[in-house]
Every structure is written in C-alpha cells, then in structure tokens.
Amino acid sequence: MTDAPPRDETANDTPGVMTATTRDARGATTGDLPGDTSAAARDTPGGFADTNAETAGVAALAAFLARAAAIVGAEHVSGPDAVDDYLDVYALGDPHAHQPGGAVRPAEVDQVQEVVRAANEFGVALWPVGRGKNLGYGGSAPRQSGTVVLDLGRMNRVLEVDDETASAIVEPGVSFFDLYEELRSRDSRLWASVPDLGWGSVVGNALERGYGYTAHGDHQQFICGLEVVLPTGELIRTGMGAMPNSEAWPLYRGGFGPGFEGLFLQSNLGIVTKMGIWLMPRPERFAACRVAIDRESSLPALVDAMRELGLEGMIDGVVNAANAVGVAAGSSSRERWYDGDGVVPDEIVDTIASDLGIGRWNVKFAVYGSDAMLDLKLARIEGVLAGIPGSRLTAHRYDGAASAEEVEPFDHFAAGIPGMLLAGGVRWRADRPTGAHIGLCPVSPLTGRHVVEAGRVMRTHIEAAGFDYIGGWLGTGRHAVNVLMIFFDAADAEESARVKRAFGELVPLLADAGYGEYRAHLEFMDAVASRFDFNDSSLLHFTRTLKRAVDPRGILAPGKQGVWPL
Ligand SMILES: Cc1cc2nc3c(=O)[nH]c(=O)nc-3n(C[C@H](O)[C@H](O)[C@H](O)COP(=O)(O)OP(=O)(O)OC[C@H]3O[C@@H](n4cnc5c(N)ncnc54)[C@H](O)[C@@H]3O)c2cc1C
C-alpha cells in the first residue's frame, strides 16, 4: 500500500483551506488543522458562531423552545434554568462549562424531524442523547454551551425481536435493563451484551463504540441497519432498510451501494432513531473465567496469551483486564487500604491483592458452547497459561438457561445480565456523591510490548501528578483499548484542575507513542481529534466537508469528536 498523494502545500491558511505543513519520515504530514477550529476562528463572521445556540440569542432560543413545546408538549421541554439533570456530574472543574441551553424530549420520529427543522429555522444547536449516562466522557452535557439536549429517552421501545435470526430493532431510549427485561418477557432464547452499568442506552453505547463482555462485547460490530434523522430533518434508513418492504434490514449490512453506518458512529452527521442489533443465541453452557497473575513481569506474556487464545477462537469476545488497585477501586475506597500522601505504595498493593485474593493483574472473559466444547477450550486455555509464571485460572460453569439468581453477581457479565455492581466504583478518592472519574483510553496492538508501553506512559505521568495508577485493558483479538481510570473528587477544584492538566498532557504523550484514544471526554475531543492528522488532517477535512453538506446550518452536536461546522 502507498500513502495518499501529497496535498497541495501552496494553499493559504484561511479557514477551510489546507495549510502548509511538514512531512515526516513515513510520508505522513503534520501541521495546523485544515480550517482553524479554535474559538477565534469559529467566531468569525459567516462562521459557526452565526448558527449555534450560544450566539443565536436569548430570543431565538426562547422561540425555539416554545416551538419545541408545541411539537412534543410543554412538559417535555426544559428551559435554560431547568437543566441541572443534564450537567456533567463528573465535570472537571466548572459543571457549567458545558451548559445546556435547554432540553427537548420527543417520543416519536416525526417529532424529532420537526424539532430538527425548528432548530434550523431558529439557528439553535442540538445534542442528542439516548439515556445520557455517558459518565466519564461528559454525561448528557453538550460540547458547546448553549446547545439544547435532545433527550431521546422517551423513545424506549424494543420494536422487534426475531428469535429465529437472532436480531432486534430498538429505539435510542432503550436501556440495557429494558432490552434484558423485554427478552425475558418474550421468553426469548437471545442474550444482549451489556457494559458494566445496565442503565445506559443500547444505541448510545454502540454509537460510542462501547464495550460489553459477552461474545458480542465489541458493540459496534453488532449494529446492523440504522434509521437516521439528518440535520436537515430528512429521514433515511441504511442498508436493506432503504427498501421499504425488505425483510432483511437488521440481518444484512450491505444494502446496495456504499455502506453508511460508520458515518453515524461518534458522529454529528445524524440522529439515530432506530438501530438493528444482532443478539447472541443463549449457549447450552458457559464459563465465566478469571486469570490472575502475581507478578508485573508476567503481564506481557499474559497479553500475548490472551491475543493468541482470542485469535484461535478459544476465548469468545472481549477480555477485560484490571490491575489490583483497579479491582479494589471497583468495590472499596482508598482509605480502606491507605490514607497516606502520594500514590498507594507497592507493599500496600500486595496487601490489596492478598486480602482480595486477586493478582497484580486480573483478566475476566467468557467461553461458550456445550460442556464438551468448554472442556476443550478450557484445556487449551489452561495449557497456554501454564507457560506463564504465577498465573491462576478459575472458571465457573453455568447452564445457559440459568436465571440471574443462579449466576454469581460477579459472573453476570458473561451472560449479559445487566446490573449496577460497579456504580459505586468511582469513590476511590472521594467516598461521597462527588466521587468522579474520567477515562483515558488509548488504542494499541494487543501485544505484551505495546500494552506494557502504553501502561508505562500513563502510569509514569499520572503518578507524577499524584494519582494512583488504576489501569486496565480491553482485548478483542488484535487490538487493546488501554484504560486509565483517573478518580477524583469533583467538588475539589484543585484536584479537578490537576486531573485536567495531567489528562491534557497525556493525550499528546500517548499520541507521540502512536496510541490514539478510541473515545474522549468533551474537554479533550479537540485535542484527541487534532492528532488524527495524517496527510494534513485530510480525514478531518473530509468529515467537515460532509458536515457542511449535510448540516449547512451547523445545528447538530457542534464540536462532537472535534468536528465543528465551518
Ligand atoms: C463505573 C462505570 C463503568 C463503565 N463501564 C463501561 C463499560 O463497561 N463499557 C462501556 O462502553 N462504557 C462504560 N462506561 C461509560 C458509560 O457509562 C457507558 O458507555 C454508557 O453506556 C454511555 O452512556 P449512554 O449509553 O447513556 O449513552 P448516551 O449518553 O445516550 O450517548 C452517548 C453519546 O452518543 C451520542 N448519541 C447517543 N444517542 C445518539 C443518537 N440517537 N443519535 C446520534 N448520536 C447519539 C451522543 O454524542 C451522546 O453524547 C462506564 C462508566 C462508569 C461510570
């Protein structure tokens, strides 16, 4: 493969036009973003500031909210003074830094379309959320203050479940709890994969490329068919859904012609109002497995083993790893172990591991099949792990038809049983309601060398900033999402500022090492996006070209993932 041809480097540096750059040894270019996305550039006449709610003016916002009330009912509209429920509860400092201009809660697709048309008419920006539980990344709050939250929580119907083809169609307000209950009430043979917390949106989580922990844990891979309200209010269906009488909308991704689903993931190009999803047929048996290693030095071998076992098909789905402090943070506060200054000392980490019966590193994953298949898979897993000094495997086997009560709560992940077990797991540094966290998630190859290196960069920096290294990684065959959880007290201004600084410094440090985030908090979307800058940021330039074409008034989620309207 060759690099894309160099872009015109003679273009001037006005917004929207490529800027002169330098080229690195691999042919990639670096330099200013095409079109300066700084606040100053956005505020230029004729630019983005003309169309967003912040500058649309109080009168325009009021007129829009009045129109929205006529569309969805006054009780389903919140004005600018009634948006506390939509603030970022884990804000890094001022929770009003991402202040919604209001909230509108439609219940039907045609209401979404009408609200979008009104937003265009009044020049008011909208920020769609499904359940709005995007905690650690901004919650329900919009990137740009003044943007009105389009809360799709009332659109919470499971529209179809097909046991035969193992698929469903859901609306964006359907939570993981809702889908689970619906499947149980239909006595369905199907399972959905769930993330740690069951209150999130099946659609919102998948659109954010979130993870759960069954064989379908890489949620974006199981999306099949979207219905989308475009920023002009027009309604489209992707794939086979474009044929009104197709029976295969949630079954075949292809459709006829280009595929568009990816355009609407982590995107501000459309509002998803229906999503097809592939579900997992309940297996005959399953095993919830855990591996603990007692020494840090065995981590590279563990990572490599997980990759090989995933590639061989012995492990089904996502491997979820956490260090000892990470496991402790899921169920206890720091004071239980250590109340001194600085980071938790090494000998205390040993105490944590021995008291909780865990390792320095701990992974959990699942395997599925008949008992005979589990025997074979577990024997192979055991054989591979035997080569890793200080590793211990435990496997709890269950019947596929076991009820939630029959499965240990800590094994629910393997059967797609939603819960809130980790909801209190953000109180490591502040054992009170202001306990908060932010996640930094650089992607690397799933190799021992890279996972250790990404962890080293994050650990060195975060410990220097005075925070414990609470690390983990999610592995799916080839890549690892390396997770750094930074816990802090959102009510402590100094601590919040320190987190913000450390996080802001880590983004470029990790990018320099070749690791880009898979997802980012509102505060860091621009910083992360700015490092996806191959060939004069040509991808971002392309996205903004699309943005301009489909959202000429710039009303949908300005700034989402660093994509600002021009
Ligand atoms: C303790 C803890 C554990 C967590 N564990 C996990 C985990 O295991 N896996 C994981 O993935 N995450 C995890 N998270 C992060 C987060 O809570 C989940 O990802 C959660 O599912 C996201 O919130 P939501 O589903 O309500 O999405 P929403 O807040 O509804 O949506 C998220 C974003 O997607 C976009 N969006 C949503 N709906 C639409 C739409 N209809 N059209 C267009 N764009 C849309 C918007 O930009 C929105 O801001 C965890 C968080 C905490 C605090």
PDBQT file of the ligand as one rigid body, heavy atoms in Angstrom, charges set to zero:
ROOT
HETATM    1  C1  LIG A 601     -18.397   2.830  36.655  1.00  0.00    +0.000 C 
HETATM    2  C2  LIG A 601     -18.520   2.949  35.158  1.00  0.00    +0.000 A 
HETATM    3  C3  LIG A 601     -18.333   1.831  34.363  1.00  0.00    +0.000 A 
HETATM    4  C4  LIG A 601     -18.452   1.925  32.964  1.00  0.00    +0.000 A 
HETATM    5  N1  LIG A 601     -18.277   0.797  32.216  1.00  0.00    +0.000 NA
HETATM    6  C5  LIG A 601     -18.407   0.854  30.878  1.00  0.00    +0.000 A 
HETATM    7  C6  LIG A 601     -18.280  -0.328  30.091  1.00  0.00    +0.000 A 
HETATM    8  O1  LIG A 601     -18.105  -1.431  30.607  1.00  0.00    +0.000 OA
HETATM    9  N2  LIG A 601     -18.376  -0.213  28.740  1.00  0.00    +0.000 N 
HETATM   10  C7  LIG A 601     -18.626   0.987  28.141  1.00  0.00    +0.000 A 
HETATM   11  O2  LIG A 601     -18.726   1.033  26.911  1.00  0.00    +0.000 OA
HETATM   12  N3  LIG A 601     -18.756   2.121  28.868  1.00  0.00    +0.000 NA
HETATM   13  C8  LIG A 601     -18.669   2.090  30.207  1.00  0.00    +0.000 A 
HETATM   14  N4  LIG A 601     -18.832   3.237  30.948  1.00  0.00    +0.000 N 
HETATM   15  C9  LIG A 601     -19.045   4.525  30.247  1.00  0.00    +0.000 C 
HETATM   16  C10 LIG A 601     -20.538   4.868  30.025  1.00  0.00    +0.000 C 
HETATM   17  O3  LIG A 601     -21.223   4.887  31.253  1.00  0.00    +0.000 OA
HETATM   18  C11 LIG A 601     -21.247   3.913  29.071  1.00  0.00    +0.000 C 
HETATM   19  O4  LIG A 601     -20.554   3.828  27.848  1.00  0.00    +0.000 OA
HETATM   20  C12 LIG A 601     -22.686   4.314  28.780  1.00  0.00    +0.000 C 
HETATM   21  O5  LIG A 601     -23.349   3.247  28.151  1.00  0.00    +0.000 OA
HETATM   22  C13 LIG A 601     -22.793   5.578  27.898  1.00  0.00    +0.000 C 
HETATM   23  O6  LIG A 601     -23.978   6.253  28.195  1.00  0.00    +0.000 OA
HETATM   24  P1  LIG A 601     -25.329   6.008  27.383  1.00  0.00    +0.000 P 
HETATM   25  O7  LIG A 601     -25.350   4.586  26.965  1.00  0.00    +0.000 OA
HETATM   26  O8  LIG A 601     -26.459   6.507  28.195  1.00  0.00    +0.000 OA
HETATM   27  O9  LIG A 601     -25.102   6.863  26.078  1.00  0.00    +0.000 OA
HETATM   28  P2  LIG A 601     -25.687   8.307  25.761  1.00  0.00    +0.000 P 
HETATM   29  O10 LIG A 601     -25.221   9.250  26.814  1.00  0.00    +0.000 OA
HETATM   30  O11 LIG A 601     -27.120   8.210  25.486  1.00  0.00    +0.000 OA
HETATM   31  O12 LIG A 601     -24.943   8.586  24.397  1.00  0.00    +0.000 OA
HETATM   32  C14 LIG A 601     -23.577   8.798  24.346  1.00  0.00    +0.000 C 
HETATM   33  C15 LIG A 601     -23.270   9.745  23.190  1.00  0.00    +0.000 C 
HETATM   34  O13 LIG A 601     -23.599   9.107  21.959  1.00  0.00    +0.000 OA
HETATM   35  C16 LIG A 601     -24.191  10.035  21.069  1.00  0.00    +0.000 C 
HETATM   36  N5  LIG A 601     -25.567   9.596  20.818  1.00  0.00    +0.000 N 
HETATM   37  C17 LIG A 601     -26.371   8.974  21.706  1.00  0.00    +0.000 A 
HETATM   38  N6  LIG A 601     -27.545   8.674  21.132  1.00  0.00    +0.000 NA
HETATM   39  C18 LIG A 601     -27.484   9.123  19.873  1.00  0.00    +0.000 A 
HETATM   40  C19 LIG A 601     -28.383   9.086  18.791  1.00  0.00    +0.000 A 
HETATM   41  N7  LIG A 601     -29.564   8.506  18.916  1.00  0.00    +0.000 N 
HETATM   42  N8  LIG A 601     -28.007   9.631  17.620  1.00  0.00    +0.000 NA
HETATM   43  C20 LIG A 601     -26.791  10.200  17.489  1.00  0.00    +0.000 A 
HETATM   44  N9  LIG A 601     -25.887  10.256  18.484  1.00  0.00    +0.000 NA
HETATM   45  C21 LIG A 601     -26.229   9.717  19.663  1.00  0.00    +0.000 A 
HETATM   46  C22 LIG A 601     -24.145  11.385  21.731  1.00  0.00    +0.000 C 
HETATM   47  O14 LIG A 601     -22.983  12.074  21.334  1.00  0.00    +0.000 OA
HETATM   48  C23 LIG A 601     -24.067  11.033  23.204  1.00  0.00    +0.000 C 
HETATM   49  O15 LIG A 601     -23.423  12.017  23.959  1.00  0.00    +0.000 OA
HETATM   50  C24 LIG A 601     -18.743   3.176  32.351  1.00  0.00    +0.000 A 
HETATM   51  C25 LIG A 601     -18.930   4.302  33.167  1.00  0.00    +0.000 A 
HETATM   52  C26 LIG A 601     -18.840   4.188  34.547  1.00  0.00    +0.000 A 
HETATM   53  C27 LIG A 601     -19.090   5.413  35.378  1.00  0.00    +0.000 C 
ENDROOT
TORSDOF 0
